[in-house]
Amino acid sequence: MSESRTEEFHVNGEELLAKVKEIIHEGNIRRVIIKDKDGKVLIEFPLTFGVVGFVLAPTLAAVGAIAALITEATVVVEKEA
């Protein structure tokens, strides 16, 4: 079983969607979790190799909606080790 590592990024609501798109384009991503400033998970989605474009569109729309409603967020990224 392959290992993974996590990274956390603290962003404001305006930066959230851009940060998630940047993370997705980096590759090696297994999962993305977005939490509010109190640590409550707002959305969590897995990313598998080959998931691009229109498949991610609904998820990115949801991230955009969340970004409009919050002032601060933590993006937790699980990457392949």
N, C-alpha and C positions, 0 to 999 in steps of 0.2 A: 504494500500500500504506500502510495507516495505521500510525502509530508507536505505541509503547507505552513505559511507564515501569514501573520496579519499586520496590517498597517492601518493607522487611524488618521483621518484628516478632519480638522475642525474648520468649518466654513460657515459663512452667513447664507441666508436664504437665497440671495441674488447670485451667489457663486455656485450653488448646489448643482444645478443641471450641467453647467460647464465642467465642473469637477468630475461628475459621474461619466460624462462623455469622454473626457480625457483619460480616465481610468480604464474605460472599456477599450479604447484605442491602443493602450499600452500592451494588452494581451496578457497571457499567463494568469488570468483572473478566474477564480473558481466561483466566488460569491461576493455580492455587494450588499451591505446592510446599512440602512440609514436610520439614525437615531435622533430624537429630539434632544434639547439641551439637558433634559432630566434623565437621559439614558434609555427612554422608552423606544422600542423598535417601531418605526413607522412603516417601513417596507424592507423586504429582504428578497433578493432574487439571485438565482444561480446563473452562471454564464458557462456555457459549454463551448468547446471549439466549434467554430463554424456558425455560431449564432450572430448574425449581423443584420443590419438594415431594417427591413419591414418587420422582422420578428421582434426586434427591440423597441419598435415605435410605441406600442401601448405602454410598455414599462417606462420609457422616457417621458411619455405624456403624464404618467402618474407621478414621476419624480418632479416634473415641472409644476404640477398642481400642488404637491407638498411644499415645494420651494416658495410658492406664492403665499403659503399660510404660516410659515415659520420664520423666525429671525435667526436662529442658530441651529446648526446640525453637526452631527459627527458622522462621517462616512467611514465605515469599517470595510476594509478590502481583504479578502482571503485570497492569497496568491499561491501558485505552485512553488514549492521550495527549490 
